[in-house]
């Protein structure tokens, strides 16, 4: 993994600014729930909604396009229809945005030629621009330390209390899941019992980053002491042994559940 990609992954998980592409004021739909999650668990940096139909959402000024943003943000969260995702991701890269989460569905999970072609377009853009992308068809992620609730998971959106206790002192559990629902269920069951989560990351269809890429990064996070994975399979299974060896050297337990 090149230093440029490592820096992009760092921008993904620790962004200083965010664009919500396709933002909506309606909390009953996913696009609106993303806005709600980030505002209910206040993200400490600038937030820029991108919307062609709204001038303002919950007190935040909206911008009609990625090109119109006042700065090149670190992270774009994309929730627009699948047909427009490729073009938008290309615009993000051209604008200097280094990382994105694609929440939108309608890709290879549909088992159709159109969906698979759309997903290949994303992979091509990622390879060409070397940006860090989670998804598509992802449920987002949680960085409990910032905090950043970049997810529409109801377990996080409606969680009452601190996403991570102020006195946790770096004893966090990181969850990496290829299933969004299962990934955030660990948070849902564990947090009320006092468990501390540094990250919960869902990888979706893995057109960009895969579970092992995320694992490799999270091993370097000082506030992550244990890593729990829920996976169906790996694109490069031979990497698992190498990364697991790194985990052992760092004395960070790696717990994995494989299904399918």
VMD Tcl script that draws the C-alpha trace (Angstrom):
set ca {
  {0.00 0.00 0.00}
  {1.50 3.34 -1.06}
  {1.84 6.32 1.27}
  {-0.68 8.22 -0.84}
  {-3.31 5.53 -0.26}
  {-2.45 5.38 3.45}
  {-2.96 9.14 3.68}
  {-6.29 8.82 1.88}
  {-7.44 6.13 4.32}
  {-6.43 8.38 7.19}
  {-8.56 11.15 5.65}
  {-11.45 8.68 5.40}
  {-11.45 7.68 9.06}
  {-10.24 10.98 10.54}
  {-11.68 13.67 8.25}
  {-11.41 17.33 9.14}
  {-14.31 18.25 6.85}
  {-17.23 16.42 5.23}
  {-19.53 16.79 2.22}
  {-22.93 15.06 2.34}
  {-23.71 14.47 -1.34}
  {-27.45 13.99 -1.79}
  {-28.35 15.35 1.65}
  {-32.02 15.61 2.63}
  {-33.85 17.23 5.57}
  {-36.15 14.18 5.85}
  {-34.94 11.86 8.66}
  {-37.30 9.13 7.46}
  {-35.09 8.39 4.46}
  {-31.46 7.28 4.39}
  {-30.17 10.55 2.92}
  {-31.75 12.47 5.77}
  {-30.76 9.97 8.42}
  {-27.11 10.46 7.49}
  {-27.48 14.17 8.21}
  {-29.24 13.43 11.49}
  {-26.54 11.01 12.67}
  {-23.68 13.41 12.04}
  {-25.46 16.32 13.72}
  {-26.87 14.37 16.69}
  {-23.37 13.16 17.57}
  {-21.64 16.42 16.69}
  {-18.79 16.14 14.22}
  {-16.16 18.75 15.16}
  {-15.40 20.02 11.64}
  {-17.20 21.78 8.76}
  {-20.15 19.95 7.18}
  {-21.27 20.82 3.64}
  {-24.57 19.38 2.37}
  {-24.73 19.01 -1.42}
  {-28.28 19.29 -2.73}
  {-29.87 20.64 -5.89}
  {-33.28 20.97 -4.29}
  {-32.54 22.61 -0.94}
  {-30.75 25.84 -0.07}
  {-30.40 24.95 3.61}
  {-30.71 21.81 5.74}
  {-30.89 22.04 9.52}
  {-29.12 25.38 9.51}
  {-26.36 24.27 7.12}
  {-25.91 26.01 3.77}
  {-26.35 23.64 0.83}
  {-24.27 23.63 -2.34}
  {-25.63 22.55 -5.72}
  {-22.66 20.37 -6.69}
  {-19.33 19.01 -5.56}
  {-17.64 21.58 -7.79}
  {-19.39 24.39 -5.89}
  {-18.01 23.40 -2.48}
  {-15.97 26.14 -0.80}
  {-13.10 23.75 -0.11}
  {-11.81 20.31 -1.03}
  {-13.18 18.35 1.91}
  {-11.49 15.24 3.25}
  {-14.53 12.96 3.01}
  {-17.56 12.79 0.71}
  {-20.53 10.71 1.83}
  {-22.51 9.80 -1.30}
  {-26.19 8.87 -1.09}
  {-27.44 9.69 -4.61}
  {-28.99 7.24 -7.12}
  {-26.58 4.63 -8.44}
  {-26.67 5.89 -12.03}
  {-25.00 9.15 -10.97}
  {-22.45 7.81 -8.50}
  {-19.62 7.23 -10.97}
  {-19.77 10.75 -12.37}
  {-19.98 12.21 -8.86}
  {-17.02 10.19 -7.61}
  {-15.02 11.42 -10.60}
  {-15.96 14.98 -9.67}
  {-14.85 14.36 -6.08}
  {-11.45 13.17 -7.25}
  {-11.10 16.16 -9.59}
  {-11.99 18.48 -6.70}
  {-9.18 17.02 -4.60}
  {-11.37 14.97 -2.26}
  {-9.31 12.00 -1.08}
  {-11.95 9.71 0.44}
  {-15.59 8.71 0.02}
  {-18.25 6.44 1.43}
  {-20.79 5.25 -1.12}
  {-24.01 4.44 0.69}
  {-26.01 4.10 -2.53}
  {-27.17 0.64 -3.63}
  {-27.82 -0.60 -7.16}
  {-24.45 -2.15 -7.96}
  {-23.04 -5.69 -8.10}
  {-25.31 -6.83 -5.27}
  {-28.17 -6.75 -7.81}
  {-26.49 -9.48 -9.90}
  {-27.21 -7.54 -13.09}
  {-24.98 -6.41 -15.95}
  {-25.86 -2.79 -15.30}
  {-25.08 -3.03 -11.59}
  {-21.79 -4.83 -12.17}
  {-20.77 -2.26 -14.80}
  {-21.50 0.57 -12.38}
  {-19.38 -1.08 -9.73}
  {-16.52 -1.63 -12.16}
  {-16.64 2.08 -12.97}
  {-16.10 2.85 -9.28}
  {-13.17 0.43 -9.08}
  {-11.62 2.05 -12.15}
  {-11.93 5.53 -10.63}
  {-10.41 4.33 -7.36}
  {-7.45 2.79 -9.19}
  {-6.92 5.82 -11.41}
  {-7.05 8.46 -8.68}
  {-5.88 6.34 -5.71}
  {-8.65 7.55 -3.45}
  {-10.00 5.67 -0.43}
  {-13.57 4.45 -0.98}
  {-15.86 2.35 1.21}
  {-18.79 0.73 -0.58}
  {-20.91 0.93 -2.58}
  {-23.94 -0.44 -0.76}
  {-22.24 0.27 2.58}
  {-23.83 1.25 5.87}
  {-21.00 3.63 6.65}
  {-18.79 3.71 9.72}
  {-18.48 5.03 13.23}
  {-15.41 6.68 14.69}
  {-16.34 6.81 18.36}
  {-13.37 8.94 19.28}
  {-14.01 12.08 17.19}
  {-16.99 11.43 17.27}
  {-18.10 10.80 13.67}
  {-21.29 8.83 13.04}
  {-21.00 8.47 9.26}
  {-23.81 5.92 9.09}
  {-27.56 5.62 8.78}
  {-27.70 2.70 11.24}
  {-30.59 3.34 13.66}
  {-28.53 1.82 16.48}
  {-26.14 4.76 16.19}
  {-28.49 7.51 14.99}
  {-30.80 7.03 17.97}
  {-28.20 6.01 20.54}
  {-28.64 8.08 23.68}
  {-25.43 8.98 25.43}
  {-21.78 9.17 24.50}
  {-20.65 7.06 21.57}
  {-17.46 6.51 23.53}
  {-16.85 7.34 27.21}
  {-14.48 10.25 27.79}
  {-12.40 8.12 30.20}
  {-12.01 5.11 27.89}
  {-8.21 5.62 27.76}
  {-7.63 3.87 24.47}
  {-9.05 0.45 25.30}
  {-11.31 0.34 22.26}
  {-12.74 -2.50 20.19}
  {-12.81 -2.07 16.42}
  {-15.42 -3.92 14.36}
  {-14.97 -4.60 10.64}
  {-17.96 -6.13 8.91}
  {-18.98 -6.95 5.37}
  {-22.56 -6.84 6.67}
  {-23.74 -3.46 7.89}
  {-26.54 -4.81 10.04}
  {-24.33 -7.33 11.81}
  {-21.49 -4.85 12.24}
  {-23.57 -2.29 14.06}
  {-25.38 -4.96 16.08}
  {-22.13 -5.47 18.01}
  {-22.23 -1.78 18.95}
  {-25.93 -1.99 19.76}
  {-25.45 -4.88 22.19}
  {-22.03 -4.00 23.54}
  {-22.14 -0.26 24.17}
  {-24.99 -0.39 26.76}
  {-22.94 -3.00 28.64}
  {-20.02 -0.60 28.90}
  {-17.89 -1.87 26.02}
  {-15.85 0.80 24.26}
  {-15.79 0.90 20.46}
  {-13.08 2.85 18.68}
  {-14.48 2.05 15.22}
  {-17.31 0.18 13.55}
  {-16.63 -0.08 9.81}
  {-18.83 -1.66 7.14}
  {-17.23 -2.33 3.76}
  {-20.26 -2.96 1.53}
  {-19.46 -4.32 -1.93}
  {-15.76 -3.46 -1.62}
  {-15.27 -1.77 -4.99}
  {-12.50 0.20 -3.33}
  {-11.20 -0.74 0.10}
  {-11.82 -4.27 1.30}
  {-11.95 -5.68 4.82}
  {-8.23 -6.47 4.85}
  {-7.33 -2.92 3.82}
  {-9.38 -1.64 6.74}
  {-7.82 -4.20 9.09}
  {-4.32 -3.17 8.06}
  {-5.12 0.45 8.85}
  {-6.88 -0.18 12.16}
  {-3.91 -2.16 13.46}
  {-2.02 1.15 13.45}
  {-4.67 2.95 15.50}
  {-3.36 3.40 19.04}
  {-6.87 3.49 20.52}
  {-7.79 0.13 19.01}
  {-6.76 -2.80 21.20}
  {-9.00 -5.61 19.90}
  {-10.36 -6.16 16.38}
  {-13.51 -8.14 15.64}
  {-14.31 -9.12 12.05}
  {-17.47 -10.51 10.45}
  {-16.73 -11.62 6.89}
  {-18.00 -13.76 4.04}
  {-14.68 -13.98 2.23}
  {-11.57 -12.15 1.01}
  {-10.44 -11.07 -2.44}
  {-6.81 -11.77 -1.47}
  {-6.94 -14.39 1.30}
  {-3.15 -14.80 1.27}
  {-2.88 -11.31 2.80}
  {-4.72 -12.44 5.92}
  {-1.77 -14.42 7.26}
  {0.57 -11.46 6.74}
  {-1.74 -8.98 8.46}
  {-2.60 -11.42 11.26}
  {1.14 -11.74 11.92}
  {1.31 -7.95 12.27}
  {-1.59 -8.10 14.75}
  {0.23 -10.72 16.82}
  {3.39 -8.61 16.89}
  {1.37 -5.64 18.12}
  {-0.37 -7.88 20.68}
  {-3.79 -6.93 19.35}
  {-6.21 -9.88 19.42}
  {-7.97 -10.53 16.11}
  {-11.33 -12.29 16.43}
  {-13.01 -13.39 13.22}
  {-16.38 -14.91 12.33}
  {-16.59 -16.20 8.76}
  {-19.91 -17.14 7.22}
  {-20.94 -18.43 3.82}
}
mol new
graphics top color blue
foreach p $ca { graphics top sphere $p radius 0.5 }
foreach p [lrange $ca 0 end-1] q [lrange $ca 1 end] { graphics top cylinder $p $q radius 0.2 }
display resetview
